[in-house]
């Protein structure tokens, strides 16, 4: 018999499964659940994008692309960055098309982090940063953001965690799970702390198109930051293309060329069909994005108002498609609240703790659902709160 | 205004308070906007979207194409208005293309509709010909999918 304990990598074995997993397993066993737990759009990919994929298949475009991605696509991505965050990235050497934003996160962390390096992770946040840092032997150093600051990263919180070993800051805004954003002045303050250091920034901006107050701002736009920032974005959230697995990253060519080696050895090139579809997405789908954003915005206003009326304090998030109401008034932990809610009212929301310890006392509610669906869920949550009084 | 219209088209029963929250306006502003849309004739009324076949499986819905001789003074208006008076007529539209007027009709059964066409519509002097198309099945009406089995394929929970 083979002894797996001797075969498997200790790092992999010790890697914790995502905090969402346990709750997912519970939800699976219950019939008729109304879910507010999903982190992907409820819209279908706009038809012309799907059509472009079909056309490319009909023409037999089924071979590998360049490692970094189709040059037409990289050119469109370059234009996209220029029109959205006003930064020029060279399509030939500063952009890589990746398998979702996830791969971009993975290869950029692995290109930078060495054993012992400290990586600053702003929590609550998406679940993958810490495990990937650990995989590289890096040390995740958590910065907990606070509800009273609307979950923005404050410069003094950042400063307090920087040591000689700090190599990287991962900046996840607009934020999953809180819906928080960083406005230009917030980013200026962060840039001020980083400008004279040797610390790199990975700015995960996958929700950038879902910003509801003013324009999204990237930290790479701030003076002196482009040279120390890798910007990550993708098609999943903004174009409702989660299943296409396509993202992209941009940064200084001396960093990107090494990221590209990791991409090349692990992936070769991102899915060809998806890439052809993505060209059309960037060329002609601005109106579709706007339509979806308007729809999310209406739902956002509805759900924030509904939770506040229920007595669960909820700041009005300005980004992504999540609200992060505080459930401390019920006296329960996040885990308890979510378990009781799903068992008694069959409504699934995600415990804030799935996104870091600082999520305790909060739950994540996705509003990537129709208004009718949200109304039914709110009704059930109201009944639940009444019953536990 | 467009967002308001869109919301009302999907669900006319949303209260002004609910609409106000979703649109980021006050209740009074929403009430005024709706009033204006009504006064300007943009909103003509509020009705439920009914799947007739769910009430009475024999009921039928038909589109009838009419070729009409235009009248010297009124063109097609007089005939169209006359047809609009019938209770069983759901909609009357002047069309471009191969025929002139499109009439949507409901009836308790096929015979009802056939009789209406032959005895009422075809009997109008200016009507040169009729072509009746019975609806076999409705999938989407007024922007609402009424016979779809669209399920949410997303998992229950994802990061």
Interface residues (C-beta under 8 A of the other chain):
Chain A: X18 X20 X23 X24 X27 X28 X33 X35 X37 X38 X39 X40 X42 X126 X127 X128 X176 X294 X298 X299 X301 X302 X305 X348 X350 X354 X371 X372
Chain B: X3 X7 X10 X11 X14 X18 X21 X22 X23 X24 X152 X154 X155 X156 X157 X158 X159
